[in-house]
């Protein structure tokens, strides 16, 4: 789970088109001309978000090239991409910022927004370069520090993330600073104490802003689940859901928890209206498949078409999920482990990335393919009973089964 990137899963890879053995994609549809309508986006005139977007777009249209207005529009698009899981909003945000020059003299706020968009596409080196520039100009900017910590956590740079969190704790609220430091501590062998520290800080700040309470509850749920306390995890997830804030990461994390707990009917119900997000569509398909529902096959077809479209564009926006799809829906362990290993090697190194690589390596019958994850577990001290169980299975796998 990335810090403050509530859908840290999030996650598009920006790795480009990577060949996978056995890949057979449907031919992409190419429109005959620009007048062909490919899809109509949902539009609700009464939707406050749509009204706000109309207002922001009109303001920018009235003053083209105005940095302040372009940044405001890009931020709103990015917020929607995070909340709803629709990557097109990231494209709209990039388009809003495109007329603004990229230079060392760019406003720090512009650098931060461009860094957010870059990390969404998993262009981590670019994101960090932009954040470093922003922090050179404003060393105590909480937003830049938080995003710097987020990118470092995704890449398993825990020492760097800890430094960012220490700086953040000096300029941000207690709950935000504690959460940041607890997130790093929980990934480096101090899970129990990190959970207790964050739980106490959360209790001291019941009136913290909504987004911070949402993130704190979700992080506590993740920690409790990793400790093996399913009851506490469920309570934290329900508390986060009860806040009523649309959040793709929360929905994905809770649905994954429900699937782990053999509660697919609840996962399917939770995600009933969330098929526009590739991440949530896969989770709903997995839940329906566990229920032996015929709709699962149709959703799987949609997913395969979306992955094909990403490949046609030279992207793999959800490598972790695509590996999971190949493993569970196509029974393609070799393809799954190839994608998962490429994703890990490219610097996407969160627990969910480790898990799919380990599971795919087990299915492929070759423990050596998961060796980078086993080394990460040993070096970091990362605690999660599910990963520990998979690691034990991999280590006990007879060498003769490798192929």
VMD Tcl script that draws the C-alpha trace (Angstrom):
set ca {
  {0.00 0.00 0.00}
  {1.60 3.26 -1.05}
  {1.61 6.18 1.35}
  {-1.06 8.77 0.52}
  {-1.50 7.15 -2.91}
  {-4.69 5.61 -1.59}
  {-4.90 3.32 -4.75}
  {-1.49 2.24 -4.60}
  {-2.26 -0.47 -6.59}
  {-2.61 0.61 -7.94}
  {-0.79 0.85 -10.57}
  {0.23 1.28 -14.05}
  {3.66 0.04 -15.00}
  {4.71 2.21 -17.93}
  {7.00 -0.67 -18.91}
  {6.06 -0.64 -22.56}
  {5.03 -3.66 -24.59}
  {6.66 -6.77 -23.12}
  {6.35 -10.02 -24.99}
  {4.89 -12.92 -23.00}
  {5.16 -16.49 -24.25}
  {1.83 -17.83 -25.39}
  {0.15 -14.44 -25.62}
  {-2.77 -14.43 -28.06}
  {-4.53 -11.08 -28.07}
  {-7.59 -10.16 -30.11}
  {-6.94 -7.71 -32.92}
  {-7.56 -4.15 -31.73}
  {-10.37 -2.15 -33.27}
  {-9.08 0.76 -35.35}
  {-11.71 3.43 -36.11}
  {-12.09 4.43 -39.77}
  {-12.04 8.14 -38.92}
  {-12.16 10.61 -36.06}
  {-15.96 10.78 -36.17}
  {-16.36 7.20 -34.92}
  {-17.55 7.15 -31.29}
  {-15.59 4.51 -29.37}
  {-17.30 4.94 -26.01}
  {-19.53 7.39 -24.21}
  {-18.30 8.33 -20.77}
  {-20.91 8.46 -18.02}
  {-22.33 11.94 -17.67}
  {-24.58 13.07 -14.90}
  {-25.50 16.73 -14.99}
  {-26.30 16.77 -11.28}
  {-23.02 15.10 -10.30}
  {-21.00 17.62 -8.22}
  {-17.73 16.26 -9.65}
  {-18.94 16.83 -13.21}
  {-20.10 20.33 -12.35}
  {-16.73 21.08 -10.82}
  {-14.91 19.75 -13.87}
  {-17.06 21.89 -16.17}
  {-16.23 24.94 -14.13}
  {-12.50 24.17 -14.08}
  {-12.42 23.47 -17.80}
  {-14.26 26.72 -18.54}
  {-11.87 28.68 -16.35}
  {-8.87 27.25 -18.19}
  {-10.48 27.79 -21.60}
  {-10.97 31.44 -20.72}
  {-7.26 31.77 -19.89}
  {-5.31 29.18 -21.93}
  {-1.85 28.49 -20.59}
  {-2.63 29.81 -17.13}
  {-0.56 27.62 -14.81}
  {-2.76 28.01 -11.75}
  {-5.93 27.01 -13.61}
  {-4.25 24.17 -15.49}
  {-2.88 22.75 -12.23}
  {-6.30 22.99 -10.56}
  {-7.92 21.05 -13.42}
  {-5.14 18.45 -13.53}
  {-5.38 17.91 -9.79}
  {-9.11 17.26 -10.00}
  {-8.66 14.80 -12.86}
  {-5.97 13.00 -10.89}
  {-8.18 12.82 -7.82}
  {-10.87 11.15 -9.92}
  {-8.37 8.69 -11.40}
  {-7.35 7.74 -7.87}
  {-10.91 7.46 -6.60}
  {-12.52 5.70 -9.55}
  {-9.62 3.81 -11.12}
  {-10.24 5.20 -14.60}
  {-6.80 5.90 -16.18}
  {-8.35 8.18 -18.81}
  {-8.52 10.88 -16.19}
  {-4.72 10.76 -16.00}
  {-4.58 11.37 -19.74}
  {-6.91 14.35 -19.35}
  {-4.71 15.71 -16.55}
  {-1.60 15.35 -18.68}
  {-3.35 17.14 -21.54}
  {-4.28 20.03 -19.25}
  {-0.64 20.46 -18.24}
  {0.91 19.89 -21.67}
  {0.97 23.57 -22.73}
  {2.96 24.51 -19.62}
  {6.73 24.47 -20.21}
  {8.90 21.94 -18.41}
  {11.81 23.81 -16.92}
  {13.84 24.12 -13.75}
  {11.95 27.34 -13.06}
  {8.56 25.59 -13.02}
  {6.45 26.22 -9.90}
  {6.95 23.50 -7.24}
  {3.22 22.72 -7.31}
  {3.42 21.94 -11.03}
  {6.40 19.68 -10.44}
  {4.49 17.76 -7.76}
  {1.43 17.25 -9.95}
  {3.59 16.05 -12.84}
  {5.34 13.70 -10.42}
  {1.98 12.27 -9.32}
  {1.04 11.58 -12.93}
  {4.44 10.03 -13.62}
  {4.23 7.66 -10.66}
  {0.72 6.64 -11.73}
  {2.33 5.36 -14.94}
  {5.17 3.88 -12.88}
  {7.73 6.26 -14.34}
  {9.44 6.28 -10.98}
  {12.74 7.85 -12.00}
  {10.94 10.80 -13.58}
  {8.63 11.13 -10.56}
  {11.56 11.24 -8.14}
  {13.45 13.74 -10.28}
  {10.44 16.05 -10.28}
  {9.90 15.65 -6.54}
  {13.56 16.32 -5.84}
  {13.29 19.58 -7.79}
  {10.13 20.54 -5.90}
  {11.77 19.84 -2.55}
  {14.86 21.79 -3.54}
  {12.60 24.80 -3.96}
  {10.37 24.07 -0.95}
  {12.15 21.65 1.43}
  {9.24 21.55 3.89}
  {6.42 20.94 1.44}
  {4.31 18.18 3.08}
  {2.76 17.06 -0.19}
  {6.10 16.63 -1.95}
  {7.55 14.80 1.07}
  {4.53 12.48 1.26}
  {4.73 11.60 -2.42}
  {8.48 11.11 -2.23}
  {7.90 8.63 0.59}
  {5.17 6.95 -1.47}
  {7.36 6.39 -4.50}
  {10.21 5.12 -2.35}
  {7.91 2.66 -0.58}
  {6.70 1.24 -3.89}
  {10.32 0.61 -4.84}
  {11.21 -0.86 -1.43}
  {13.61 2.00 -0.66}
  {12.71 1.91 3.00}
  {15.67 3.94 4.25}
  {14.83 6.76 1.86}
  {11.14 6.59 2.77}
  {12.02 6.75 6.47}
  {14.04 9.92 5.90}
  {11.12 11.49 4.03}
  {8.72 10.49 6.80}
  {10.95 11.97 9.48}
  {10.98 15.27 7.59}
  {7.23 15.04 7.06}
  {6.59 14.42 10.76}
  {8.26 17.75 11.56}
  {5.92 19.78 9.34}
  {2.65 17.79 9.28}
  {0.02 16.72 11.78}
  {0.83 14.08 14.37}
  {-1.46 11.52 12.74}
  {0.03 12.05 9.30}
  {3.60 11.89 10.55}
  {2.90 8.86 12.74}
  {1.15 7.10 9.88}
  {4.04 7.69 7.52}
  {6.63 6.39 9.97}
  {4.40 3.47 11.00}
  {3.97 2.48 7.36}
  {7.74 2.21 6.94}
  {8.20 0.45 10.28}
  {5.53 -2.10 9.38}
  {7.49 -2.98 6.24}
  {10.79 -3.40 8.06}
  {10.23 -5.91 10.83}
  {8.25 -3.80 13.32}
  {4.69 -4.62 12.31}
  {3.14 -5.15 15.76}
  {4.59 -2.00 17.33}
  {3.74 0.06 14.21}
  {0.14 -1.13 14.34}
  {-0.23 -0.29 18.04}
  {1.39 3.12 17.59}
  {-0.85 4.07 14.68}
  {-3.94 2.72 16.46}
  {-3.20 4.95 19.46}
  {-2.56 8.00 17.26}
  {-5.80 7.40 15.39}
  {-7.73 7.29 18.66}
  {-6.21 10.64 19.65}
  {-7.41 12.31 16.45}
  {-11.04 11.31 15.80}
  {-11.71 14.63 14.08}
  {-8.83 14.45 11.60}
  {-9.71 15.26 8.01}
  {-11.71 12.62 6.19}
  {-9.05 11.50 3.72}
  {-6.51 11.03 6.50}
  {-8.94 8.98 8.59}
  {-9.75 6.89 5.52}
  {-6.10 6.17 4.83}
  {-5.34 5.46 8.49}
  {-8.20 2.97 8.80}
  {-7.18 1.22 5.58}
  {-3.56 1.00 6.69}
  {-4.62 -0.37 10.08}
  {-6.75 -2.98 8.31}
  {-3.80 -4.06 6.21}
  {-1.56 -4.32 9.27}
  {-4.14 -6.31 11.24}
  {-4.62 -8.72 8.35}
  {-0.88 -9.24 8.04}
  {-0.78 -10.00 11.78}
  {-3.44 -12.67 11.25}
  {-6.19 -10.81 13.11}
  {-9.03 -11.08 10.58}
  {-11.61 -9.74 13.00}
  {-9.72 -6.52 13.63}
  {-8.93 -6.15 9.94}
  {-12.60 -6.49 9.03}
  {-13.56 -3.90 11.64}
  {-11.00 -1.43 10.29}
  {-12.16 -1.98 6.72}
  {-15.78 -1.45 7.71}
  {-14.88 1.72 9.56}
  {-13.15 3.02 6.43}
  {-16.12 2.08 4.20}
  {-18.48 3.82 6.64}
  {-16.73 7.14 5.99}
  {-18.56 7.19 2.66}
  {-15.63 8.40 0.56}
  {-15.21 6.90 -2.92}
  {-11.83 5.19 -2.95}
  {-10.65 2.51 -5.37}
  {-7.78 1.33 -3.19}
  {-10.02 0.76 -0.18}
  {-12.52 -1.20 -2.26}
  {-9.75 -3.30 -3.81}
  {-8.07 -4.00 -0.47}
  {-11.33 -4.97 1.24}
  {-12.43 -7.15 -1.68}
  {-9.07 -8.94 -1.65}
  {-9.47 -9.47 2.09}
  {-12.97 -10.90 1.58}
  {-11.67 -13.29 -1.07}
  {-8.87 -14.41 1.25}
  {-11.48 -15.00 3.94}
  {-13.60 -17.14 1.58}
  {-16.38 -14.54 1.44}
  {-16.76 -14.08 -2.34}
  {-20.45 -13.17 -2.23}
  {-19.65 -10.12 -0.11}
  {-16.77 -9.18 -2.43}
  {-19.02 -9.43 -5.49}
  {-21.70 -7.30 -3.83}
  {-19.13 -4.70 -2.75}
  {-17.94 -4.27 -6.34}
  {-21.30 -4.53 -8.12}
  {-21.09 -1.05 -9.67}
  {-17.33 -0.87 -10.21}
  {-16.61 -2.45 -13.57}
  {-15.02 0.64 -15.15}
  {-11.88 0.13 -13.06}
  {-9.67 -2.67 -14.38}
  {-8.45 -3.40 -10.86}
  {-11.95 -3.76 -9.43}
  {-13.29 -5.56 -12.49}
  {-10.72 -8.31 -11.98}
  {-11.65 -8.66 -8.32}
  {-15.34 -8.86 -9.18}
  {-14.61 -11.48 -11.84}
  {-12.62 -13.50 -9.31}
  {-15.46 -13.28 -6.79}
  {-18.07 -14.37 -9.34}
  {-15.82 -17.20 -10.50}
  {-15.53 -18.42 -6.91}
  {-19.33 -18.40 -6.79}
  {-19.49 -20.36 -10.09}
  {-21.52 -17.55 -11.63}
  {-21.70 -17.48 -15.45}
  {-21.08 -13.71 -15.53}
  {-17.45 -14.37 -14.57}
  {-16.61 -15.50 -18.10}
  {-18.03 -12.33 -19.63}
  {-16.04 -10.16 -17.25}
  {-12.91 -12.15 -18.03}
  {-13.48 -11.42 -21.71}
  {-13.70 -7.71 -20.96}
  {-10.47 -7.86 -19.02}
  {-8.62 -9.66 -21.76}
  {-9.79 -7.05 -24.26}
  {-8.59 -4.25 -21.98}
  {-5.18 -5.86 -21.50}
  {-4.97 -6.26 -25.27}
  {-5.76 -2.58 -25.77}
  {-3.03 -1.64 -23.28}
  {-0.55 -3.83 -25.14}
  {-1.52 -2.25 -28.46}
  {-0.69 1.15 -26.96}
  {2.67 -0.14 -25.75}
  {1.59 -0.16 -22.12}
  {1.03 -2.65 -19.35}
  {-0.96 -0.53 -16.94}
  {-1.73 -3.26 -14.41}
  {1.04 -5.84 -14.62}
  {0.29 -7.31 -11.20}
  {-3.37 -7.79 -12.11}
  {-2.62 -9.10 -15.57}
  {-0.35 -11.73 -14.03}
  {-3.16 -12.67 -11.63}
  {-5.61 -12.87 -14.54}
  {-3.30 -15.18 -16.48}
  {-2.76 -17.40 -13.48}
  {-6.38 -17.75 -12.39}
  {-8.40 -17.39 -15.59}
  {-6.06 -18.71 -18.30}
  {-4.15 -21.27 -16.20}
  {-1.03 -19.78 -17.78}
  {1.52 -20.05 -14.98}
  {4.45 -19.42 -17.32}
  {2.90 -16.23 -18.70}
  {1.89 -15.09 -15.22}
  {5.33 -15.56 -13.71}
  {6.95 -13.80 -16.68}
  {4.81 -10.70 -16.24}
  {5.16 -10.75 -12.44}
  {8.94 -11.11 -12.64}
  {9.22 -8.28 -15.17}
  {7.05 -6.09 -12.93}
  {9.22 -6.82 -9.89}
  {12.42 -6.29 -11.85}
  {11.16 -2.93 -13.09}
  {10.91 -1.64 -9.52}
  {7.29 -2.31 -8.53}
  {7.94 -4.06 -5.22}
  {4.98 -4.02 -2.90}
  {3.53 -6.96 -1.01}
  {0.88 -7.72 -3.64}
  {3.60 -7.81 -6.32}
  {5.57 -10.24 -4.18}
  {2.54 -12.42 -3.60}
  {1.59 -12.91 -7.24}
  {5.20 -13.64 -8.20}
  {5.47 -16.26 -5.46}
  {2.13 -17.87 -6.33}
  {2.96 -17.90 -10.04}
  {6.39 -19.43 -9.37}
  {4.75 -22.16 -7.30}
  {2.24 -22.84 -10.07}
  {5.05 -22.92 -12.63}
  {6.94 -25.38 -10.44}
  {10.12 -23.31 -10.30}
  {11.07 -21.75 -6.96}
  {14.07 -20.03 -8.52}
  {11.76 -17.60 -10.29}
  {10.70 -16.14 -6.93}
  {14.24 -15.82 -5.55}
  {14.22 -11.99 -5.75}
  {11.14 -11.91 -3.53}
  {12.65 -14.34 -1.03}
  {15.71 -12.11 -0.85}
  {13.50 -9.04 -0.33}
  {11.63 -10.75 2.50}
  {14.87 -11.68 4.23}
  {16.47 -8.26 3.79}
  {13.48 -6.14 4.76}
  {11.99 -8.22 7.56}
  {8.56 -7.71 5.98}
  {5.91 -9.53 8.02}
  {2.82 -11.12 6.51}
  {1.65 -14.60 7.41}
  {0.46 -15.17 3.84}
  {3.83 -14.34 2.32}
  {5.61 -16.36 5.02}
  {3.50 -19.38 4.11}
  {4.28 -19.00 0.41}
  {7.99 -18.56 1.16}
  {7.99 -21.78 3.18}
  {6.36 -23.63 0.28}
  {8.92 -22.28 -2.16}
  {11.86 -23.15 0.06}
  {10.59 -26.69 0.55}
  {10.00 -27.26 -3.15}
  {12.24 -30.11 -4.36}
  {14.76 -28.86 -6.89}
  {13.70 -31.67 -9.20}
  {10.31 -30.03 -9.70}
  {11.85 -26.95 -11.32}
  {11.31 -26.78 -15.06}
}
mol new
graphics top color blue
foreach p $ca { graphics top sphere $p radius 0.5 }
foreach p [lrange $ca 0 end-1] q [lrange $ca 1 end] { graphics top cylinder $p $q radius 0.2 }
display resetview
